[in-house]
Amino acid sequence: MIKPLYRHLTVLLLALLLSAPLTLWATVPVNINSASIAQLQEIKGIGEKTAEKIVAYREQHGAFTSVDQLCQIQGIGPKSLEKIAPQVCLQ
């Protein structure tokens, strides 16, 4: 009786883990000082054009010293920054 119950619980747990949204697994922040355009696009709210602007800003001004500097990029304002900030890091 224990084995069938154990199997059912194992299958249920596996099904729950596999059906979890990908955002639950994406816990590693993207380093805005070294990320490629493709990697920056993995940030929810960053498209190709904004990713290109981030890389261009970084090439012109050097490494970001604060996540808040993202507001210097056209298309990223305070509300966007609030959504992006938990998904990025500087190192």
C-alpha positions as CSV (number, residue, x, y, z in Angstrom):
1,M,0.0,0.0,0.0
2,I,2.9,2.4,0.7
3,K,4.5,1.8,-2.7
4,P,1.5,2.8,-4.8
5,L,0.9,5.9,-2.6
6,Y,4.6,6.8,-2.9
7,R,4.5,6.4,-6.7
8,H,1.4,8.6,-7.0
9,L,3.0,11.3,-4.8
10,T,6.1,11.1,-6.9
11,V,4.2,11.5,-10.2
12,L,2.2,14.4,-8.7
13,L,5.3,16.2,-7.5
14,L,7.0,15.7,-10.9
15,A,4.0,17.0,-12.7
16,L,3.8,20.1,-10.5
17,L,7.5,20.8,-11.0
18,L,7.3,20.4,-14.8
19,S,4.2,22.6,-15.1
20,A,5.6,25.5,-13.1
21,P,6.1,28.7,-15.1
22,L,9.5,29.3,-16.4
23,T,9.7,32.5,-14.5
24,L,10.0,30.5,-11.3
25,W,13.1,28.9,-12.6
26,A,14.7,32.1,-13.9
27,T,16.1,33.2,-10.6
28,V,19.6,34.2,-11.8
29,P,19.8,37.9,-12.5
30,V,21.3,39.0,-15.8
31,N,24.6,41.0,-15.5
32,I,23.9,44.2,-17.4
33,N,27.7,44.9,-17.5
34,S,28.6,41.8,-19.5
35,A,25.4,40.4,-21.0
36,S,25.0,40.1,-24.8
37,I,22.0,41.5,-26.6
38,A,20.5,38.0,-26.6
39,Q,21.0,37.6,-22.9
40,L,19.5,41.1,-22.2
41,Q,16.4,40.1,-24.1
42,E,15.8,37.3,-21.5
43,I,14.9,40.1,-19.1
44,K,11.1,40.5,-19.1
45,G,10.4,43.9,-20.4
46,I,13.6,44.2,-22.6
47,G,13.2,43.8,-26.3
48,E,15.8,43.7,-29.0
49,K,16.0,47.5,-29.5
50,T,16.3,48.3,-25.8
51,A,18.9,45.5,-25.4
52,E,20.9,47.1,-28.2
53,K,20.6,50.5,-26.5
54,I,21.9,49.0,-23.2
55,V,25.0,47.6,-25.0
56,A,25.6,50.8,-26.8
57,Y,25.3,52.8,-23.6
58,R,27.7,50.5,-21.9
59,E,30.2,50.8,-24.8
60,Q,30.1,54.6,-24.7
61,H,30.0,55.2,-20.9
62,G,31.7,52.1,-19.5
63,A,30.2,49.7,-16.9
64,F,27.1,50.5,-15.1
65,T,27.8,51.4,-11.4
66,S,24.1,51.4,-10.5
67,V,21.0,49.7,-11.8
68,D,19.3,53.2,-11.7
69,Q,21.5,54.2,-14.6
70,L,19.3,52.2,-16.9
71,C,16.9,55.2,-16.7
72,Q,19.5,57.0,-18.9
73,I,18.5,54.7,-21.8
74,Q,15.6,55.9,-24.0
75,G,12.6,53.7,-23.4
76,I,13.4,52.8,-19.8
77,G,11.7,55.0,-17.2
78,P,11.0,54.6,-13.5
79,K,8.1,52.2,-14.0
80,S,10.1,50.0,-16.4
81,L,13.1,50.1,-14.1
82,E,11.0,48.9,-11.2
83,K,10.0,45.8,-13.2
84,I,13.5,45.2,-14.5
85,A,15.6,45.8,-11.4
86,P,14.9,42.4,-9.7
87,Q,16.0,40.7,-12.9
88,V,19.4,42.4,-13.2
89,C,22.7,42.7,-11.4
90,L,26.0,44.6,-11.9
91,Q,28.5,41.8,-11.4
